[in-house]
Amino acid sequence: ILLIVADDLGWGELGCQGNPQIPTPHIDSIAMHGTRFTNGYVTGTYCSPTRAALMTGRYQNRFGHEFNPGPAEQAVANFGLPLSETTFPQRLKAAGYVTGMFGKWHLGYQPEFHPLKRGFDEFFGFLGGAHSYVDAAADRANPIQRGTATVEKVDYTTEAFAREAVGFIERNRRAPWMVYLPFNAVHAPLQAPEKYLKRFATITDEKRRTFAAMLSAMDDAIGTVLTKLAELKLEENTLVFFISDNGGPTPSITSGNGPLRGFKSQTWEGGIRVAWLVQWKGKLPAGRVDDRPVIQLDILPTALAAAGVAVKPEWKLDGVNLLPYLRGEDSAAPHQALFWRFGAQM
């Protein structure tokens, strides 16, 4: 199971979503070899709530995880994904999977909420909501960690997270594995190495040029992971998902939501509708576009079904196993209704 999450990526920014300005061939290949849901949604309008629902397969409002915590030094001490909730990797570990996470957590700062305590065997990333891409020591309250040890140097987080994921896959190639790869790209701060900036010399707006470079870097990083799957001949045994955690915050980083109204932190379509791609070569049809509404809650039960894990009613999952819909065995809509609640709305 390979679960890739982009951060603050607007609905309209990928090549497969209609953007000709920033090539994203590797992400687009997931759509080309699988299904692109044009009405793919997430339950949160911003980072932490979406991730809480993704990790549980349950609406985050059911367990009181409706809002972001703020920076580490400002968050309430008990902020975190409630310990009463069972996580995605915990479900898979019970089925014999080895699990690794490489990237942004944002589901608790205290030791009891750490990824290594919530089902992951390996962790390389940071616990907060944002981080410098180039300076590991930029935020001492929210350090980059390997396991629980602080990492003092990093070249570029986008590349580093992909390298760590590739190493994990190589080490565990003969075992059933889950990789959770939540990039901090393309979240602020806008930072990109010169080698990526050079690709977009014709973009005169500096903010937009840096955003384009960051997205291109993330596409390359995803390509690194997908290439490794092919090298290890694991493509037909790997279910791949790609989503964003919410819509783009266009004014701050230029991440655009195409024709959709609204932005990140709003319950308009631009805040909750995202690029939503799934691939399983040899097992699911390729090159399909599906306009039926789906949501990130569906990823967990779909992955469990692929892994041969039976969902129990007492888990009270809100997501749906999409495999029958992806295979063309069920032409109905996976959901009768989807729901959002996000505090007071103006």
N, C-alpha and C positions, 0 to 999 in steps of 0.2 A: 504494500500500500504506500503510494507516494502522494502526499497531500501538500500542495504548494499554495501558499497564501501571499499575495501582494498586499502592500500597505498603502492605502489612500489612492489606489489606481482607479481613475475614472472609467466609466462604462465605455466611452468612445475612444480610448487611447490605443488599443491594439490594432494591428493590421487586419486581423480577422473580424474586428468590429467596425472597420471602415476608415481607419486613420492611415492616410498615405504618407504622412510626414515622418513617422518614426518606425522604421522596419522592426518587426518582432517575429522573425521567422520561426524561432524555436517554440515560442508560446503558440503561435499560429499552427504549428505542426500538431499540437495536441487536438485542436479543432479538426484539422485535416484528417487525422487518423482516428477521430472519435466523434463526439457530439458536442455542438455548441448550443447551449440553451440561451435563446435571446431574451427570455424572461426569467433570468436567474437572479435570485434575491438573497439577502442576508437579513437576519433578525435585528441587527443593531445598526444604528446610524453612525457609530464610530467604534473604535478599536476593541476595548475590553469586553463589552457585552456580546459582540459578534463572536469573539473567541470563546467566551464562556459557553455559548450555545453550541458552537462547533465541537467543543471538547466533550459535551454531554449528550448531544442529540435532543436537547430539551430547550424550550424557550427560556431564556435567561431570567425573565420576569418571574418564573415559577419559583426561583430560589433567590430572588432579591438582588440580582446582579445587573441592574438597569443602567448604571452610569460608569464612566471612567473614574479612576481613583485620584487623578492628578499626579504630579511628580512624587518620587519616592519619599522625599523629605516632608511632603505635605499630606500624604495619604494617611487615612486612619489606620491604626495599628493592625486591626483585624481584617483589613481589606484582602480579599482573595476569593477564588472559586471555592464555595463551601465544601468542607471536608465530607459532608453528607452526600455529595454528588460523586458518582463513579465516572471516570474519564474514559475517553476513546482508547488511549494506550492501555489502561487497566483492563478494558474489555478484551483487547487483543492479546495481552500478556496471559490472560487466563486461558487463551486458546493456543498458547505456545509460541507466540510471536516475540521477537526481540525488537525493541522500540528505541528510536533516537529522535531528538529534536534539535534543530539548528536554526536559531534566529530569535525572534521577539516573543516573549511569553505574555506579559501584561495581565497575569492572573494571580498576582500575589507576590509580596516582597519577603514575607517572613519565612523562616525555614520550613514550617509545616506546609506551605503552599508551593514550595520549590518543585520544578518539573521532575526532579529525581524522586520526590515523595508522591508524585501524582501519576506514576506509571511509566516514566521514561527511564530506560537503562543508561542512556547517554544524553548529555546536554552540552551544547556550546552556543552561547548567546547572551542575552540580557533580559532582566526581569521586568523592566519598565516599559513605558510607552514610546520612547524615542531615544536615539543615541547618535552620537557622531559616527560617521562612516569611516573615519580615518584616525581617530584618536581614542584609543581604548581607555585612557585615563581621564577623558573629558568630564565624566560624571562619577565621582567616587561613591555617591549614594546609589548608583545604578550601574555597576561595573559590568563589563563583558566577562563572562565566566566560562571556564571549562569544568564541568561538574559544579562544584561549589568553590573552586579556586579562582581567584581574580587573574585575568589575562592582562598583561601590561602593554602589549603591543599588538596592533592589527594593521594590515595593509589597507584593505577596503572590505567592509563587512559583507557586501554583496558577494564578492568573490570568496571570502573566507567561509561563509555559510555553505556555499555550494561545495567547496573543497571538503569540508567536514562531512557533508552528506555523502559525497562520493566515497570517502574513506570508510564510512560506516557500512555502505552498501557492499564495498569490496570485502570487508572483513566478515560480513554476514551473508554472503552470496548464496550459501547452501542452506540457509535457515529461512523460515518465513519471517519477514521483517515489515515494520512500519517506519517510514520516515516522514516526520512533520517538519516542513521547510517554510516557516513564516518569515519572509524577508522583511527588513525594515524599509526597503525600497518600495515605493518612491516617496515615503514620508519625509517631511522636513527633518533636519536641515538639508538644503540643496547643496550637495557635494558630489563631485565626480572627478576622477583622474583625467589628466590631459588626453590620454589615449582614447577615451570615450568622447570627450568634448570635441576633438578633432573631427569626429564623424559628422558633426552638425555645425560646421563653420558657416554655413549659409543662413543659419537662424540668428538674426541680429538681436533679438530680445535675450538678454543674458539669463534671466530666470527660466525662460522657456528652453533655451539651449541646454542649460544644466539639467533640467527635468528630462529632456530627450536623452541626454547622455546617461542619466541614472536608469531610465527605463531600458535603454539599449544594453547597459551593463547587466541588468537583471535578466534580460532575455538571453544574453550570452551565458550567464551562470546556470540558468535552467537548461540551456543546451548542453552544458558540461555534464549535468546529471543525466539527461536523456541519452546522451552519447554513451555514457558508462553503462546504462541499462542495455543498450544495443551491443556493446562490446562483450558484456557478460552473458548475452543471450537470455536476458530476463524480461524483455519487452512483453512477450506473450504470457508472462506470469506476474505482471505488475499492473495494478489498477491505479491510474493517475488522475488526480483532480487538480484543477487550477481555479482559484477564485480570488477576488479582492475582499478585504474585510469590510469595505463600505465604498461609497462613491467618492469622487475626487473633491478636495477642497480647492476649487479652481482659483479663487483670488490669491491664495497664499503660495501655491506651487505650480499653477497653471493646469493641473490635472483635470481634464475635461470630461464631461458626462454626455457628450454628443447632444442629441436633441432633447434630453431629459431635463425636466424642471428641478432645480434645487441642487444642493451640494451635500457633502459630508456634514453630519450633525443635524440633518433635517429629514423628516419622514416623507418628503417628496421623493419621486422616483430617482432623482439624481443622488439621493443619499443612501438608498437601500437596494438599488438594482445594480448588478455588477456583472462583469465578464464571468462566465460560469462554464467551464469546459471539463470534459471527462473522456478518458481514453483507456481502452483495454484491448490492445492489438490481438487479433485472432479470436477474440471472445465477443466483442461488440462491434456493430457496424461502423464503418468509417465514413467521414464526410457528411454527417447528418447535421441538419439545423432543426431544432425543435423549439416551438414557441410556447409550449406548455409551461406554466409557472412551476419552478422548483426553488428550493431554499437550502442554505448550508446545513440545516438540520438533517437533510437527506443523506449527507455524506457518510455519517456513522453507520446507519442501518444498511446502506448499500455496501459499504466495505465489509461489514460483518457478514452479510449474505455471501459476498464473494469469498470470504474466508471460511465459510461453512459454519458460522456461529448462529444458532437460533436465538432470536430476540425473545425475551420473556416479558409477559404482560406487566409484571410488577416493576419493570424498569421504567415504564411510563414514558417511552420515547415519543417525541412529537414528529420526528422525521419518518420518511417513507423509503423503503427499499426500491431504488429506481431500476434495478436490473430488468424486470419484465417490461418496463416502458422503453428502456434503451434497446432491448432486443426486438422490439416491435410486437411483443406478445400481448401488450395491453395498450389500447388506443385511447383510453380514458385519461382524464387529467389526474395526476398523482395526488392533488390536494383539492378539496372542495373550497377551502378558504385558507388564507394566510393572514397573520396578525402582527401588528406593531403597536407598541406602547413606549413612549419616550418622554416621560415627565410632562411638564406643561408645555403646550405648543401654542405659539402665537400665530 
